Amino acid sequence: MLNHPTYDKLIALGLTGMARALAEQRGQADASALTFEERLALLIDREAAERHNKRLANRLKFAGLRQNAVVEDVDLHAARGLDRALLQTLIASDWINRKLNLIIVGPTGIGKSFFACALGHKACRDDRSVLYQRIPRLFSALAVARGDGRHVRLLRTLTRVDLLILDDWGLAPLTLDQSHDLLEIVDDRHNRNSTIITSQLPVEHWHEMIANPTVADAILDRLVHTAHRLQLDGPSMRKLKAVAHPSSPQQVADEERTSAEQAAHPSPHKSAKGARR
């Protein structure tokens, strides 16, 4: 007699998982064989699971990970010089608890972004806040934010997340403003939160990418000396996948035609969206 009012009250209280589980129990003949405590435990477990899944979905949406990568899909058999012991340490995530950083270095196509996104996904599953940024787009966004008054707020967002992923470091030398922005980010996060940086450029050449030697010293001192290093080497994984799964002549023609059309008629919507990121 109280099933319907109870369902409505659970919905009103925001306990939608418990409400759905209760509705399912009403339709199960064997549910009556369970004790009150057992049925209540099932309702609570359902609510807890749905809340966890909702938090995870929100964290992944905020993170904006470039690739849909998970640590379970990491190919340990590929010839990349992968340190398996270090990988297991990184997956365990204690380095994030200790506010350490991670530097992933290797040639293009080796899987640096994949590793970074997989670790970011694992951090989201561990109920941590994560944010992914490609460094060229990040500096563009910071330059725009400096002009419209959002600069401090954007820097605050970059500082507060538990794990910040900075992808594609070292593609071009930094300007003076970019160097100062990076120093602000690194300094605010030092010993407070963890950062992943991926780069094709060996760490010993990072200093020359920053024009001001004093700023370069400050950035690298805070970033490199408290970081694990994952060095990857070997053939491009993209090239190996392309060889294993070659595109048909029609697919190649379609892709070339699409690229030519996009080059001839760039989308204003896409350009605006890229600027916002």
N, C-alpha and C positions, 0 to 999 in steps of 0.2 A: 504493500500500500504506500510505503514511503519511498519507493524507488525513484519515481519521477521527481518529486520535490528534492530528493537528495541529489539527483543528477543536476537539476537546475541550480542548486546551491553551490555545487562544486564548480560549475561553469562560472557562476557569479564571483566566486572566490579566486578565479584564475587557475583552478586545478583541473585543466582540461585533460591531462593525461589520466588522472584518477577517474574522471568522468567517463572517458572512453573505455577504460578498463572495466568500470562498473557495468556499462552497457553491454560489453562483451560477456561478462560473467553471467548477466541475466539470460543470455542466449545459450549458455553452456549447461547441459543437463548435469554434468559431473561436478559443477562448481558447488552444488549444495552439499557435497560430501566433504568439503574442506571446512576446517574450523574457522571461527571468526578471525583469529589472529593470522591464519594463513591467507585468507581472502584480503584482509587489510594489508598484509605484507606485499601481496601482488599489486594492489592498487598503488602503494607507495613506491614500489620498484618501477612501475610504469611511469609515474609522475617524474621520478628522478631521472629516468632514461630520456624522457622527452625534453626535460629542461636541459640536460647535458647536450642533446643533439641540437637544440635551438641555440644554445650558447656557442657551440662549435660552428654552426652555420653562420652566425653573426660574426664570429672571429675571422673565419675564412673570407667572408665578404669584405670585411674591413682590411684584411691583410693584402688583398689584391695580388696574390701570388701569380707569377707569370706562367707557371706550368702546373698542371694537375699532377703533382708528383707526391709519392708517399715513400717512406723509408723501406717498406716491405718490397718495393719494386726496384730497388737498387740492384743493378747487375754486378755481382761480385766476381763473375768469371771473365768479364771484359778486361783486356790487357791495358790497364790504365795506371798501374803502379799504386793501386789503392791500398792504404794501410788499414787492414780490417780491424785491428785492435783499436786504432784511433776512431774508426767509424762507429764501432760499438760504444765507445766512450761518448761520442757525440750524440748518438741516438738515446743513450741513457739520460742525457740532458742535465747532468750535474754541473757541467760547465756554465749553464745558464744560471743555475742557483748561485754559483760562485762569481757571477758577473764578469766572466771571461769573454773573449772575442774569438772569432774563427776567420782565418784567411784561407780562401780556396784559390789556388793558382794553377793554371794550365792553359794549353793552346785552345784555340777556338773549336767548338763542337765536341769537346771532351766530356761535357756534362757538368760543368761548374754550376750553372743556373739550376739544373735539375737537382743536384745535391742540396743547394741552398734552399730551394722551394720545398724539397722533401723534409728537411730539418725544420723549416718554417711550419709546415703542415703538422709535424709531430709536436711542435711547441703549442700550436692551437689545440691539438687534442689533449695536451697537458694543461689546458685552461690558462694559457699565457697569451698576452696580446702581442701581435706580430704585425709588422708593416714592411712590404716589399717596395723598393724604389730602384729604378734604373738611374744611375748617377747622372747621365746627360739630361734626362727629363727632370730629375730632381732639381738640378741647378737652374734649369729653365723656369720651373715653377717658383723657385725661391726668388729669381730675378723679377718675375711678375709680381710676386707677393710683396717684394720690397717697394714696388711702385704703388700698390693699391692698399697698403696698410695692414696686410695679413702676414707680414714677415715674421713677427714675433710669435704669433699664434701657430704658424706652421712649424717653426723651430721647436716650440713647446710640444707639439704633437710628436715630432721626431724624437724628442728627448724621452718622453714618458713611456713609450712602448717597451715591453719586456725584451723583445728581439727585433732589431732593425736589420733588414737585409739590403745592402747596397751593392747592386749588380753592375758589372762592366766598368770597374774603376780603371783609370789609366788609358782611356781611349784617346784623350787629348790633354795637353797641359792645362792646368787650372789658371784662370784669371785671378787677380787679386781679390775681387769680391767672392769668387767661388772658394778660394783658399780660406778666407775668413769665415765663410759659412760652414765649411767642413770642420774648421777648428772649433766653432761654437757647438756643433753637433757632437763631435768626438769628446770635447771637454765636459759637456753637460752629461754625457752618458758614461764617462769614465768611472769605474768602480760602482756604478749604479745600475746599469743594464748592459745587455750583451748585443754585439753587432757582428754580422757576417758580411765580409767583403769578398767579392769575386773579381779576379783580374787575369788577363793574359800576360800582364807584365810582371816579371819576377820582383819580389819585394825589394831587392837591393837597388832597383832602379826607380822606386817610387819617389824618392827624395827629389829627383830631377824633374818630376812632373809638377812640382809646386815651386812657383817662381821665387817666393820669399824664403830664404834658407831658415830664418828664425821660426816662421810659421810652420815650415816643413818639419823642423825638429820637434816642435810642440805637438803636431798632429801624430807623427810616427811614434813618438815616445809614449803617448797615451793609447795608441791603437795596437802597435805591433808587439810591444813587450809584454802584453797581457793576453796574447792570442795563441790558440792552437793553429797549426798550419797543416793544411791538407794539400799536398802537391800531387797533381795528376799529370800523366804523360801518356802518349800513345796516339793512335789514329783517331780521326774525327768520328764520333758516334753517329752524327748525321750522315756522313758519307757511307759508313757501313750499313746503315738502315736503308739508304737510297739504293745501294748495290743489292741488298737482300730483297727489297721490294721496289723494283724500278717502276716508274710511271709509264703508262701506255702512251703511244704517240698522240692519241686524242687528248689525254690528260695534259700532256706537255703543251699541245697546241692551245687548249682552253686556258691554261695558266698564262701562256705568253700573251694571248689575246686580252685576258683580264688585266694583266700588268700594263699593257699598252694603253688600254682604255682608261685605267686609273691615272696613268702618267699624263694623258691628254686632257682628262677632266677630273682633277682632284676634287674630292668631296669637302665642301666647307664644314660640314658637320664633324667629319673626322679630324679636320685640322683644329677645330675649336676644342674637341674632346682631348686631343693630344696636348693642347696648350694648358688645359686645366690640370692634367696629370703632371 
